Every structure is written in structure tokens, then in C-alpha cells.
Amino acid sequence: MKHTLLLLSLLAFAPVAVAEDPARPVVGGLTAAIKPYVDRGVLAGAVVLVADRERVLTAEAVGYADVAAKVPMKADSVFWIASQSKPITAAALMILVDDGVVKLDDPVSNYLPEFRGLWLAAERDKEHQLLKKPARPVTLRDLLSHTSGLPFRSAAEEPTLDGIPLAAATRTYAMTPLEAEPGAKYQYSNAGINTAGRVIEVVSKMPYEEFLDKRLFAPLGMTDTSFWPNESQTKRLAKAYRPDEAKTGLTATPISQLQYPLGDHARRFPMPAGGLFSTAADVGRFCQMALNGGILNGKRVLSEAAVREMTTRQTPAALKESYGLGWSVGGDGFGHGGALSTDMWVNPARGLVYVYLVQHAGFPGDGGAARGAFRKAADASFGTPAK
């Protein structure tokens, strides 16, 4: 018995590589920091992962993928990562930059003719709007840095964001007046990132999702990342939760931005700005590639110059928002979150990747503080600066 207790104690604090059995939940120091939130009923469950440049240091699961059915969260649980899709789309476009077939400062209209006649809303009220020509064309760089002036979405993307094909969606963006001069203002825009995805289709002459599979996911080993969860992935899908009416507990909720069933290829279309489902292991691989300057396990996906461009601030210095190409940048690194509170962060100085996956459309009480508790515990366990 004493030997068993000693073994369990050692396992609780040891870094754990999960490549051999990604489904095995590991209870360690990081999930110990999050478990109190689960116990209080303000967090359903989470999967957390910390990696360095070469390996996964720990991947741990805590709480429930389905609270009512008491289905435990596992290290290979699947999540809608939403806007964490944005840096993935940016990376895909930067592959084409590396290939020499597109340039970041090219006008979008070089690749999508419908963008040649864009208008800018100079004045508007409830009944009228005054249009004028923008001072310059929208560029690919504008699309990836949220400075294109395009709206968040078009009127056609209602009631969900995945209901029309990418080519049709981008035509609706071109028919919608710009809301700001290109390059002048940071305005978070799904439409901009989706348009970048359409450029990828046109230039590569293959569907956007096929390009991702061939040029990004396969080389990185991201086998659980898809716009359409298959049968196996659907069984591992973590339920989404929001605060109940009393704001004291949790209630299950559908993902309102998407259509069901999620695996329906006929009715659901790929959304480059926010449509992907993934696992902590896959998200971790993508972040490791960025941390390593475009290479993972000996396979180069992006040039060092492309990663540097992506993770360098692109928004004007006069603006408070600091955004690169597909990545939020600033502080000790770069990263991105998602609509259901997922998060990933890369700290180059420490040589660490942090992945935090939950499925929450808001939290009761202090549930949102669990992410900070994870980061604090991760830094305490693995935070020695890289040499």
C-alpha cells in the first residue's frame, strides 16, 4: 500500500508525455489547480496541455465532458475551437506566400475580382448611408490583421455562420460596404479571415479544407482537426455550457453559431475564421510548430520569416489593439482564444506552449478564473526560462 501511495504521489507531479495513449486522463498539479472550479459547479471540465519545443510535458483532463451523464473529460476530448481557426488560416495563406504565388501587400482583387468595386460607408443612419470609394484597396495583409474594414459578418450569414459556401460568402462581403478605411482601424472580422480562406482556394485550385489537410494538418499530424467531426470525434465531443437562469450553476447549450448535425457535409460549409474542431494534442502541435519557427518533428511547414511576420504586430502603433497575422501578439508572446473560452498561448522566451480547452458560453461565479489558475500552475511547474 505504501509503495502504491508513493507511486501515485510521484505521478501527480511528474511531466507526462501522452503520445502513447492520448485518451488517458492524467491527474496532476495543473488539474489540481482547476478542480476546485469543477467542484463548485462553475466549470464543467477542461483539458490542459503544456509543451516545450520538442515534446508534450503534460496533458491533463479534469471534470466532465457531459455533466448530467457524468461522462469524464479525457485528454483526447474534442472541442469547437472557434476563432483559434484564425491563425490556422493565416498559416495556410503564409504557405502560399512562402511558395511565391501570393504577396501579403497584394490587393485582394488580384485574386477575387468581385473585390474590385468596393465601397466605404462614409456616413450612415437608420434610413440612409453615404458611400465613397476607399483611399486604397484591401490587401491580404489587411485581411489577416483585422484592418480590412470588412464587417464581422454579412447579412447572409444568419442565423448561423456555416450555412453558405465559402465562394458565396465572400461575394456577399464584396457587396457589403466597408466600415473603415483599409489599414486605418482594427475591427475584428470573420469576413476578412474567411476571404483569406477563399483566396487560398482560388490560388491553390483546391477546396480550402483540402489545402489545410494536405499542406498543414497532415505534415503536423493533426489527425483530429476538422470542420466536420466524424463518428469517433462526435463521441468524444465535449458538451457546451452556459450559466443557468439563476447564474449560479451550469446548463447545457447548443453551439448557436453552427448548424446541427455537425458532421453534415451537405448543409455545413467550412468557415476559415472559426469553424474547426480539434483536440489539445492537435492544437499543441500547431503551437509547437509556431514556437519552432515553422518546423515540427523535422518537417518544415512554414519559413522562419513567415512565422516572424505572423507573430509581429501588424496593427498601427496608434491603435491599442496589438494583432499580428492571425495571432494576438504582445506581452510575453502570442496566441488566440475562441468563442467558447478555449485558449492557446506561445511564450518564446520560456520556450513553452499552453493549451486550455473548455466549452463555455460564459461562466457562473468565478468559473472564468480557471484559465488563470491553469497558467499560474503551469508556470510554477514548467516556467524556467528557456536557455
C-alpha positions as a Markdown table, in Angstrom:
| # | Residue | x | y | z |
|---|---|---|---|---|
| 1 | Met | 0.0 | 0.0 | 0.0 |
| 2 | Lys | 2.8 | 2.4 | 0.9 |
| 3 | His | 4.5 | 1.7 | -2.4 |
| 4 | Thr | 1.2 | 2.4 | -4.3 |
| 5 | Leu | 0.8 | 5.7 | -2.5 |
| 6 | Leu | 4.4 | 6.7 | -3.2 |
| 7 | Leu | 3.9 | 5.9 | -6.9 |
| 8 | Leu | 0.7 | 7.9 | -7.1 |
| 9 | Ser | 2.4 | 10.8 | -5.4 |
| 10 | Leu | 5.3 | 10.8 | -8.0 |
| 11 | Leu | 2.9 | 10.6 | -10.9 |
| 12 | Ala | 0.9 | 13.5 | -9.7 |
| 13 | Phe | 3.8 | 15.9 | -10.2 |
| 14 | Ala | 5.8 | 14.3 | -13.0 |
| 15 | Pro | 5.7 | 15.7 | -16.5 |
| 16 | Val | 3.7 | 13.2 | -18.6 |
| 17 | Ala | 4.0 | 12.6 | -22.4 |
| 18 | Val | 0.7 | 11.3 | -23.8 |
| 19 | Ala | 1.6 | 10.3 | -27.3 |
| 20 | Glu | 1.2 | 6.6 | -26.4 |
| 21 | Asp | -2.3 | 6.9 | -25.0 |
| 22 | Pro | -3.9 | 10.4 | -25.7 |
| 23 | Ala | -7.2 | 9.3 | -24.2 |
| 24 | Arg | -5.8 | 8.6 | -20.8 |
| 25 | Pro | -6.7 | 11.4 | -18.3 |
| 26 | Val | -3.8 | 12.4 | -16.2 |
| 27 | Val | -4.4 | 13.9 | -12.8 |
| 28 | Gly | -1.5 | 16.2 | -11.9 |
| 29 | Gly | -0.6 | 19.6 | -10.5 |
| 30 | Leu | -2.3 | 21.5 | -13.2 |
| 31 | Thr | -5.7 | 20.0 | -13.0 |
| 32 | Ala | -5.5 | 20.1 | -9.2 |
| 33 | Ala | -5.5 | 23.9 | -9.6 |
| 34 | Ile | -8.6 | 23.7 | -11.7 |
| 35 | Lys | -10.6 | 21.0 | -9.9 |
| 36 | Pro | -12.0 | 23.4 | -7.2 |
| 37 | Tyr | -13.9 | 25.2 | -10.0 |
| 38 | Val | -15.4 | 21.9 | -11.1 |
| 39 | Asp | -16.3 | 21.0 | -7.6 |
| 40 | Arg | -18.1 | 24.4 | -7.2 |
| 41 | Gly | -20.1 | 23.7 | -10.4 |
| 42 | Val | -18.8 | 26.8 | -12.2 |
| 43 | Leu | -16.7 | 24.9 | -14.7 |
| 44 | Ala | -17.9 | 21.7 | -16.4 |
| 45 | Gly | -14.4 | 20.4 | -17.2 |
| 46 | Ala | -11.2 | 21.1 | -19.1 |
| 47 | Val | -8.3 | 19.7 | -20.9 |
| 48 | Val | -4.9 | 21.4 | -20.4 |
| 49 | Leu | -1.6 | 20.8 | -22.1 |
| 50 | Val | 1.9 | 22.3 | -21.8 |
| 51 | Ala | 4.6 | 21.5 | -24.3 |
| 52 | Asp | 8.1 | 22.7 | -25.0 |
| 53 | Arg | 9.8 | 22.8 | -28.4 |
| 54 | Glu | 10.2 | 19.1 | -28.6 |
| 55 | Arg | 7.6 | 17.2 | -26.5 |
| 56 | Val | 4.4 | 17.4 | -24.5 |
| 57 | Leu | 5.3 | 18.0 | -20.9 |
| 58 | Thr | 1.9 | 17.2 | -19.6 |
| 59 | Ala | -1.7 | 16.8 | -20.9 |
| 60 | Glu | -4.4 | 16.5 | -18.2 |
| 61 | Ala | -8.1 | 16.3 | -18.1 |
| 62 | Val | -10.5 | 17.3 | -15.2 |
| 63 | Gly | -14.2 | 17.4 | -14.8 |
| 64 | Tyr | -16.9 | 16.3 | -17.2 |
| 65 | Ala | -17.4 | 16.3 | -21.0 |
| 66 | Asp | -21.1 | 15.7 | -20.1 |
| 67 | Val | -22.1 | 16.9 | -16.6 |
| 68 | Ala | -25.5 | 15.3 | -16.5 |
| 69 | Ala | -24.4 | 11.9 | -17.7 |
| 70 | Lys | -21.1 | 12.1 | -15.6 |
| 71 | Val | -19.0 | 11.4 | -18.7 |
| 72 | Pro | -15.5 | 12.3 | -17.7 |
| 73 | Met | -13.4 | 14.7 | -19.7 |
| 74 | Lys | -10.5 | 12.9 | -21.3 |
| 75 | Ala | -7.2 | 14.1 | -22.8 |
| 76 | Asp | -8.5 | 13.4 | -26.3 |
| 77 | Ser | -11.9 | 15.1 | -25.9 |
| 78 | Val | -12.9 | 17.1 | -28.9 |
| 79 | Phe | -13.8 | 20.8 | -28.8 |
| 80 | Trp | -15.1 | 23.5 | -31.1 |
| 81 | Ile | -12.0 | 25.8 | -31.1 |
| 82 | Ala | -13.9 | 28.6 | -33.0 |
| 83 | Ser | -11.6 | 31.6 | -33.6 |
| 84 | Gln | -8.5 | 29.6 | -32.9 |
| 85 | Ser | -9.1 | 28.7 | -36.5 |
| 86 | Lys | -7.8 | 32.2 | -37.5 |
| 87 | Pro | -4.1 | 31.6 | -37.0 |
| 88 | Ile | -4.5 | 28.3 | -38.8 |
| 89 | Thr | -6.0 | 30.0 | -41.8 |
| 90 | Ala | -3.2 | 32.7 | -41.6 |
| 91 | Ala | -0.6 | 29.9 | -41.6 |
| 92 | Ala | -2.2 | 28.3 | -44.7 |
| 93 | Leu | -2.1 | 31.6 | -46.6 |
| 94 | Met | 1.5 | 32.1 | -45.5 |
| 95 | Ile | 2.4 | 28.8 | -47.0 |
| 96 | Leu | 1.3 | 30.3 | -50.3 |
| 97 | Val | 3.5 | 33.4 | -49.5 |
| 98 | Asp | 6.4 | 31.0 | -49.0 |
| 99 | Asp | 5.5 | 29.3 | -52.3 |
| 100 | Gly | 5.9 | 32.7 | -54.0 |
| 101 | Val | 2.4 | 32.7 | -55.5 |
| 102 | Val | 0.9 | 35.5 | -53.4 |
| 103 | Lys | 2.2 | 38.6 | -51.7 |
| 104 | Leu | 0.9 | 40.0 | -48.5 |
| 105 | Asp | 0.6 | 43.5 | -49.8 |
| 106 | Asp | -1.3 | 42.4 | -53.0 |
| 107 | Pro | -4.8 | 43.8 | -53.3 |
| 108 | Val | -7.4 | 41.1 | -52.6 |
| 109 | Ser | -8.9 | 42.0 | -56.0 |
| 110 | Asn | -5.9 | 40.5 | -57.7 |
| 111 | Tyr | -7.3 | 37.1 | -56.8 |
| 112 | Leu | -11.0 | 37.8 | -56.2 |
| 113 | Pro | -12.4 | 40.1 | -59.0 |
| 114 | Glu | -15.6 | 40.8 | -57.0 |
| 115 | Phe | -13.4 | 43.0 | -54.7 |
| 116 | Arg | -12.6 | 45.5 | -57.4 |
| 117 | Gly | -15.6 | 47.7 | -56.8 |
| 118 | Leu | -15.7 | 48.0 | -53.0 |
| 119 | Trp | -17.4 | 51.0 | -51.4 |
| 120 | Leu | -16.8 | 52.6 | -48.0 |
| 121 | Ala | -19.7 | 53.8 | -45.8 |
| 122 | Ala | -18.8 | 57.4 | -45.1 |
| 123 | Glu | -21.9 | 58.3 | -43.2 |
| 124 | Arg | -24.9 | 56.3 | -42.1 |
| 125 | Asp | -28.1 | 56.4 | -40.0 |
| 126 | Lys | -31.1 | 54.2 | -39.6 |
| 127 | Glu | -32.5 | 55.2 | -43.0 |
| 128 | His | -29.6 | 56.3 | -45.2 |
| 129 | Gln | -25.9 | 55.7 | -45.8 |
| 130 | Leu | -23.4 | 57.8 | -47.9 |
| 131 | Leu | -20.9 | 55.7 | -49.8 |
| 132 | Lys | -17.5 | 56.7 | -51.2 |
| 133 | Lys | -14.5 | 55.0 | -52.7 |
| 134 | Pro | -11.9 | 53.8 | -50.2 |
| 135 | Ala | -8.5 | 55.5 | -50.4 |
| 136 | Arg | -6.7 | 52.3 | -51.3 |
| 137 | Pro | -7.6 | 48.6 | -52.0 |
| 138 | Val | -7.9 | 46.0 | -49.3 |
| 139 | Thr | -4.8 | 43.8 | -49.2 |
| 140 | Leu | -4.2 | 40.3 | -48.0 |
| 141 | Arg | -2.2 | 41.8 | -45.0 |
| 142 | Asp | -5.4 | 43.7 | -44.1 |
| 143 | Leu | -7.5 | 40.6 | -44.1 |
| 144 | Leu | -5.2 | 38.7 | -41.7 |
| 145 | Ser | -4.7 | 41.7 | -39.3 |
| 146 | His | -8.3 | 42.7 | -39.0 |
| 147 | Thr | -7.6 | 46.1 | -40.6 |
| 148 | Ser | -9.6 | 45.5 | -43.8 |
| 149 | Gly | -12.6 | 47.5 | -42.8 |
| 150 | Leu | -14.8 | 44.5 | -43.6 |
| 151 | Pro | -17.7 | 43.8 | -41.1 |
| 152 | Phe | -17.7 | 40.9 | -38.7 |
| 153 | Arg | -20.1 | 39.0 | -40.9 |
| 154 | Ser | -22.5 | 39.7 | -43.8 |
| 155 | Ala | -26.3 | 39.7 | -43.5 |
| 156 | Ala | -26.3 | 36.4 | -45.5 |
| 157 | Glu | -24.6 | 34.6 | -42.6 |
| 158 | Glu | -27.7 | 34.3 | -40.5 |
| 159 | Pro | -28.8 | 32.6 | -38.4 |
| 160 | Thr | -25.5 | 30.5 | -38.4 |
| 161 | Leu | -22.0 | 31.2 | -39.7 |
| 162 | Asp | -21.6 | 27.9 | -41.6 |
| 163 | Gly | -24.7 | 27.9 | -43.8 |
| 164 | Ile | -23.3 | 29.1 | -47.2 |
| 165 | Pro | -20.3 | 28.0 | -49.3 |
| 166 | Leu | -17.1 | 30.0 | -48.9 |
| 167 | Ala | -17.3 | 31.4 | -52.5 |
| 168 | Ala | -20.8 | 32.6 | -51.9 |
| 169 | Ala | -19.9 | 34.1 | -48.6 |
| 170 | Thr | -17.0 | 36.1 | -50.0 |
| 171 | Arg | -19.3 | 37.5 | -52.7 |
| 172 | Thr | -21.6 | 38.9 | -50.0 |
| 173 | Tyr | -18.7 | 40.6 | -48.3 |
| 174 | Ala | -17.7 | 42.3 | -51.5 |
| 175 | Met | -21.3 | 43.6 | -51.8 |
| 176 | Thr | -21.2 | 45.0 | -48.2 |
| 177 | Pro | -19.8 | 48.5 | -47.7 |
| 178 | Leu | -16.5 | 48.7 | -45.8 |
| 179 | Glu | -16.9 | 50.1 | -42.3 |
| 180 | Ala | -13.5 | 51.7 | -42.2 |
| 181 | Glu | -10.6 | 52.7 | -44.5 |
| 182 | Pro | -8.4 | 49.7 | -45.2 |
| 183 | Gly | -5.4 | 49.7 | -42.8 |
| 184 | Ala | -6.7 | 52.5 | -40.6 |
| 185 | Lys | -8.7 | 50.7 | -37.9 |
| 186 | Tyr | -8.6 | 47.4 | -36.1 |
| 187 | Gln | -12.1 | 45.8 | -36.5 |
| 188 | Tyr | -12.3 | 42.1 | -35.6 |
| 189 | Ser | -13.7 | 40.5 | -38.8 |
| 190 | Asn | -14.6 | 36.9 | -39.5 |
| 191 | Ala | -15.4 | 38.1 | -43.0 |
| 192 | Gly | -11.7 | 39.2 | -43.5 |
| 193 | Ile | -10.3 | 35.8 | -42.4 |
| 194 | Asn | -12.9 | 33.9 | -44.5 |
| 195 | Thr | -11.9 | 36.0 | -47.5 |
| 196 | Ala | -8.3 | 34.9 | -47.0 |
| 197 | Gly | -9.6 | 31.3 | -47.0 |
| 198 | Arg | -11.2 | 31.9 | -50.3 |
| 199 | Val | -8.0 | 33.3 | -51.8 |
| 200 | Ile | -6.3 | 30.1 | -50.7 |
| 201 | Glu | -8.9 | 28.1 | -52.7 |
| 202 | Val | -8.6 | 30.2 | -55.8 |
| 203 | Val | -4.7 | 30.3 | -55.8 |
| 204 | Ser | -4.2 | 26.6 | -54.9 |
| 205 | Lys | -7.0 | 25.4 | -57.1 |
| 206 | Met | -8.3 | 23.1 | -54.4 |
| 207 | Pro | -11.0 | 23.4 | -51.7 |
| 208 | Tyr | -9.9 | 25.3 | -48.7 |
| 209 | Glu | -10.3 | 22.3 | -46.4 |
| 210 | Glu | -8.4 | 20.0 | -48.7 |
| 211 | Phe | -5.5 | 22.5 | -48.7 |
| 212 | Leu | -5.5 | 22.5 | -44.9 |
| 213 | Asp | -5.4 | 18.7 | -44.9 |
| 214 | Lys | -2.6 | 18.4 | -47.4 |
| 215 | Arg | -0.3 | 21.3 | -46.5 |
| 216 | Leu | -0.9 | 21.8 | -42.8 |
| 217 | Phe | -2.7 | 19.0 | -40.9 |
| 218 | Ala | -1.0 | 16.0 | -42.5 |
| 219 | Pro | 2.6 | 17.3 | -42.0 |
| 220 | Leu | 1.8 | 18.3 | -38.4 |
| 221 | Gly | 0.0 | 15.1 | -37.6 |
| 222 | Met | -3.2 | 17.0 | -36.7 |
| 223 | Thr | -5.4 | 13.9 | -37.3 |
| 224 | Asp | -8.3 | 15.1 | -35.0 |
| 225 | Thr | -8.8 | 18.6 | -36.6 |
| 226 | Ser | -11.8 | 19.0 | -38.9 |
| 227 | Phe | -14.8 | 21.2 | -39.8 |
| 228 | Trp | -17.0 | 18.1 | -39.6 |
| 229 | Pro | -16.5 | 15.8 | -36.6 |
| 230 | Asn | -16.7 | 12.2 | -37.7 |
| 231 | Glu | -18.4 | 9.5 | -35.7 |
| 232 | Ser | -15.4 | 8.8 | -33.4 |
| 233 | Gln | -14.8 | 12.5 | -32.8 |
| 234 | Thr | -18.5 | 13.2 | -32.1 |
| 235 | Lys | -18.5 | 10.5 | -29.4 |
| 236 | Arg | -15.6 | 12.5 | -27.8 |
| 237 | Leu | -17.1 | 15.9 | -28.2 |
| 238 | Ala | -17.3 | 18.0 | -25.0 |
| 239 | Lys | -20.8 | 19.5 | -24.4 |
| 240 | Ala | -21.1 | 23.2 | -24.3 |
| 241 | Tyr | -22.4 | 25.0 | -21.2 |
| 242 | Arg | -23.6 | 28.4 | -20.2 |
| 243 | Pro | -24.8 | 29.9 | -16.8 |
| 244 | Asp | -28.3 | 28.8 | -15.8 |
| 245 | Glu | -31.1 | 31.3 | -15.3 |
| 246 | Ala | -30.1 | 31.8 | -11.6 |
| 247 | Lys | -26.5 | 32.5 | -12.8 |
| 248 | Thr | -25.3 | 30.1 | -10.0 |
| 249 | Gly | -24.9 | 26.8 | -12.0 |
| 250 | Leu | -24.5 | 25.4 | -15.5 |
| 251 | Thr | -26.9 | 24.4 | -18.2 |
| 252 | Ala | -26.1 | 22.6 | -21.5 |
| 253 | Thr | -26.4 | 24.7 | -24.6 |
| 254 | Pro | -26.0 | 24.0 | -28.3 |
| 255 | Ile | -23.3 | 25.9 | -30.3 |
| 256 | Ser | -25.6 | 28.6 | -31.6 |
| 257 | Gln | -23.2 | 29.8 | -34.3 |
| 258 | Leu | -23.3 | 26.4 | -36.1 |
| 259 | Gln | -25.9 | 24.1 | -37.7 |
| 260 | Tyr | -26.6 | 20.5 | -36.5 |
| 261 | Pro | -25.8 | 17.7 | -37.1 |
| 262 | Leu | -22.1 | 18.9 | -37.0 |
| 263 | Gly | -20.9 | 16.1 | -39.3 |
| 264 | Asp | -23.3 | 17.1 | -42.1 |
| 265 | His | -21.1 | 17.9 | -45.2 |
| 266 | Ala | -24.1 | 18.7 | -47.3 |
| 267 | Arg | -25.5 | 21.6 | -45.2 |
| 268 | Arg | -22.5 | 22.8 | -43.3 |
| 269 | Phe | -19.6 | 24.6 | -45.0 |
| 270 | Pro | -16.0 | 25.2 | -43.9 |
| 271 | Met | -15.5 | 28.5 | -42.1 |
| 272 | Pro | -11.9 | 29.6 | -42.1 |
| 273 | Ala | -12.5 | 32.2 | -39.3 |
| 274 | Gly | -14.0 | 29.9 | -36.8 |
| 275 | Gly | -15.2 | 26.5 | -37.9 |
| 276 | Leu | -12.7 | 24.0 | -36.7 |
| 277 | Phe | -13.0 | 21.2 | -34.1 |
| 278 | Ser | -9.8 | 19.9 | -32.5 |
| 279 | Thr | -8.1 | 18.4 | -29.5 |
| 280 | Ala | -5.5 | 19.7 | -27.1 |
| 281 | Ala | -2.8 | 17.4 | -28.7 |
| 282 | Asp | -3.5 | 18.8 | -32.2 |
| 283 | Val | -3.7 | 22.4 | -31.1 |
| 284 | Gly | -0.4 | 21.8 | -29.2 |
| 285 | Arg | 1.3 | 20.6 | -32.3 |
| 286 | Phe | 0.3 | 23.7 | -34.3 |
| 287 | Cys | 1.6 | 25.9 | -31.5 |
| 288 | Gln | 4.8 | 23.9 | -31.3 |
| 289 | Met | 5.3 | 24.5 | -35.0 |
| 290 | Ala | 5.0 | 28.2 | -34.5 |
| 291 | Leu | 7.3 | 28.2 | -31.4 |
| 292 | Asn | 9.9 | 26.4 | -33.5 |
| 293 | Gly | 9.8 | 28.9 | -36.3 |
| 294 | Gly | 7.7 | 26.8 | -38.7 |
| 295 | Ile | 9.1 | 23.3 | -38.1 |
| 296 | Leu | 7.9 | 20.3 | -36.1 |
| 297 | Asn | 9.5 | 16.9 | -35.9 |
| 298 | Gly | 11.9 | 17.7 | -38.7 |
| 299 | Lys | 9.1 | 18.8 | -41.1 |
| 300 | Arg | 9.1 | 22.4 | -42.2 |
| 301 | Val | 5.6 | 23.8 | -42.8 |
| 302 | Leu | 6.4 | 27.5 | -42.8 |
| 303 | Ser | 9.6 | 29.5 | -43.2 |
| 304 | Glu | 11.0 | 31.3 | -40.2 |
| 305 | Ala | 10.3 | 34.6 | -42.0 |
| 306 | Ala | 6.6 | 33.7 | -42.3 |
| 307 | Val | 6.3 | 32.8 | -38.6 |
| 308 | Arg | 8.1 | 36.0 | -37.7 |
| 309 | Glu | 5.7 | 38.1 | -39.9 |
| 310 | Met | 2.7 | 36.4 | -38.4 |
| 311 | Thr | 3.8 | 36.9 | -34.8 |
| 312 | Thr | 4.9 | 40.6 | -35.2 |
| 313 | Arg | 2.4 | 43.4 | -34.6 |
| 314 | Gln | 0.8 | 44.5 | -37.8 |
| 315 | Thr | -1.8 | 46.9 | -36.4 |
| 316 | Pro | -0.9 | 50.6 | -36.4 |
| 317 | Ala | 1.1 | 51.8 | -33.4 |
| 318 | Ala | -1.6 | 54.4 | -32.7 |
| 319 | Leu | -4.1 | 51.7 | -32.0 |
| 320 | Lys | -4.4 | 49.9 | -28.6 |
| 321 | Glu | -5.1 | 46.6 | -30.3 |
| 322 | Ser | -2.0 | 44.5 | -30.9 |
| 323 | Tyr | -2.5 | 41.9 | -33.6 |
| 324 | Gly | -0.2 | 40.1 | -36.0 |
| 325 | Leu | -1.3 | 38.0 | -38.9 |
| 326 | Gly | -3.9 | 35.6 | -37.4 |
| 327 | Trp | -2.4 | 35.9 | -33.9 |
| 328 | Ser | -2.9 | 38.2 | -31.0 |
| 329 | Val | 0.6 | 39.4 | -30.1 |
| 330 | Gly | 2.0 | 41.2 | -27.1 |
| 331 | Gly | 3.2 | 40.7 | -23.6 |
| 332 | Asp | 5.3 | 37.5 | -23.3 |
| 333 | Gly | 4.2 | 36.0 | -26.6 |
| 334 | Phe | 1.4 | 35.3 | -29.0 |
| 335 | Gly | -1.8 | 33.3 | -29.0 |
| 336 | His | -5.6 | 33.2 | -29.7 |
| 337 | Gly | -8.8 | 32.4 | -28.0 |
| 338 | Gly | -12.1 | 31.0 | -29.1 |
| 339 | Ala | -15.8 | 31.9 | -28.6 |
| 340 | Leu | -16.4 | 29.1 | -26.2 |
| 341 | Ser | -13.5 | 30.2 | -23.9 |
| 342 | Thr | -10.8 | 28.0 | -25.5 |
| 343 | Asp | -7.3 | 29.4 | -25.4 |
| 344 | Met | -3.7 | 28.8 | -26.7 |
| 345 | Trp | -0.6 | 30.8 | -25.9 |
| 346 | Val | 3.0 | 30.6 | -27.0 |
| 347 | Asn | 5.8 | 32.0 | -24.8 |
| 348 | Pro | 9.0 | 32.1 | -26.9 |
| 349 | Ala | 11.3 | 33.3 | -24.0 |
| 350 | Arg | 10.3 | 30.3 | -21.9 |
| 351 | Gly | 10.0 | 28.0 | -24.9 |
| 352 | Leu | 6.5 | 26.9 | -23.8 |
| 353 | Val | 3.1 | 26.3 | -25.3 |
| 354 | Tyr | 0.0 | 26.5 | -23.2 |
| 355 | Val | -3.3 | 25.0 | -24.4 |
| 356 | Tyr | -6.6 | 25.4 | -22.4 |
| 357 | Leu | -9.7 | 23.8 | -23.8 |
| 358 | Val | -13.2 | 24.2 | -22.3 |
| 359 | Gln | -16.7 | 24.6 | -23.9 |
| 360 | His | -18.3 | 27.5 | -22.1 |
| 361 | Ala | -20.5 | 30.3 | -23.4 |
| 362 | Gly | -19.9 | 32.2 | -20.2 |
| 363 | Phe | -19.5 | 31.2 | -16.6 |
| 364 | Pro | -21.4 | 31.5 | -13.4 |
| 365 | Gly | -19.4 | 32.8 | -10.4 |
| 366 | Asp | -15.7 | 32.8 | -10.9 |
| 367 | Gly | -15.5 | 29.9 | -13.5 |
| 368 | Gly | -13.7 | 32.1 | -15.9 |
| 369 | Ala | -10.8 | 32.4 | -13.5 |
| 370 | Ala | -9.9 | 28.7 | -14.0 |
| 371 | Arg | -7.8 | 29.6 | -17.1 |
| 372 | Gly | -5.6 | 31.9 | -15.0 |
| 373 | Ala | -5.3 | 29.2 | -12.3 |
| 374 | Phe | -4.0 | 26.9 | -15.1 |
| 375 | Arg | -1.4 | 29.3 | -16.3 |
| 376 | Lys | -0.2 | 30.0 | -12.8 |
| 377 | Ala | 0.2 | 26.3 | -12.1 |
| 378 | Ala | 1.9 | 25.7 | -15.4 |
| 379 | Asp | 4.4 | 28.5 | -14.9 |
| 380 | Ala | 5.1 | 27.1 | -11.4 |
| 381 | Ser | 5.7 | 23.6 | -12.8 |
| 382 | Phe | 7.4 | 24.3 | -16.1 |
| 383 | Gly | 8.2 | 28.0 | -16.1 |
| 384 | Thr | 12.0 | 28.0 | -16.1 |
| 385 | Pro | 13.1 | 30.4 | -18.9 |
| 386 | Ala | 14.5 | 28.6 | -22.0 |
| 387 | Lys | 18.2 | 28.8 | -22.4 |
